[in-house]
Amino acid sequence: MVVPVKEKKQYKYILGLLSRICMEYIQINKENPLRSKFRVDPDDPKKIASTIAQCPPPPTAELRETKRSRIKVKQASKKFAD
């Protein structure tokens, strides 16, 4: 009778993988440090306008006066009037 013998895992590749990851991280961090200030391009659209609208919004009081509802309110029936 043949019985398979399992070998204990050795994970020999982990040390090399970790060292490659660390070296890559160090190289990237030298070129562009993670804690450095973010540089915004002068052509960035965020600098053009803080909002999409080109004019300031109307005051809330004016909006309330001109409000139109899409829902038509029916008059309450006599049964519910009291």
Order of alpha helices (4+ residues) and beta strands (2+ residues): alpha-alpha-alpha
